[in-house]
């Protein structure tokens, strides 16, 4: 009774101001979140009426509509004939075959694009197309500069039945069946936290002039993983190659972008063609920084995983237990790698188990 009496004496104008103030604050909070470049997720209502952030970043509402029927995509990864590349390709292909026909998968055919210029000893094991490397010395030791040139050649000479292509890499493991995440003319890509076009506007403008639009049109991505329509990739790939070479020829850009130069080049080339990507955080996870598998699709084991025997990450220092692909530059890792200590996150444990399963089942694993 006391509450009702107090509320009855409150000024109607005051109540209106309180409601409007709350609404205004809520609106500003939502707009701040949605416009923040580091988050900028689309907010969605769940089945209980609550708000959650979905894994799709800046996906237009008109393409969130459920698609009808399967849209298969061709899996393509560029590789060299070095032992380091070959053992990763064998593991990647093993898991592609296991996941290809699982429910939810829309993976079609598979091609290893071998840009060493000559066939190797995996031709009978993995479907492979041989293409030429860049002319001697043009990559200046930056081997991934061959990747865009490899795609240009492959798209010109290969017969690809699928309308879409997934650009993948040897150090990818398909941890869940992968659907086609692209929607029509909008390709799907994984957003990398270290690709920051807007923070590198001075350099980006050398290759993406102001008349082409704002720097925010350059997505924070590399070429992989990306699912894209084949005809779009055919347009982008030559530009990607040319921008890569121009960036490498520019000392300031080469020094600033370093080992991710070719990734920036793909992002710029796409923007030059007016192509922007649906950014999917669930496309990939990267141990040891991503801890859980969840509903993500690809494990990218580019970082070393080092832990103490207590299961504590040693942050860049060699641990008492470790898995780092760079430990096996000259030949494949042995079968039955020891599992990490108790307390190590699911992502790292799953990675080692999946490597072990592949090596246990691939014939002649020790072959370089």
QUIMO-V716226 format. One record per helix or strand of 3 or more residues. SS is the DSSP state (helix for helix, strand for strand). FROM is the first residue (numbers start at 1). TO is the last residue. If there is no record, write none. Layout:
<<SS/FROM/TO> <SS/FROM/TO>>
This chain:
<<helix/2/9> <helix/12/35> <strand/41/45> <strand/51/57> <helix/61/63> <strand/73/79> <helix/83/100> <strand/107/114> <strand/128/130> <helix/143/157> <strand/164/168> <strand/172/174> <helix/198/204> <helix/210/212> <helix/215/217> <strand/226/229> <helix/230/249> <helix/251/272> <strand/278/280> <helix/281/283> <strand/298/300> <strand/305/307> <strand/321/323> <helix/325/328> <helix/346/361>>
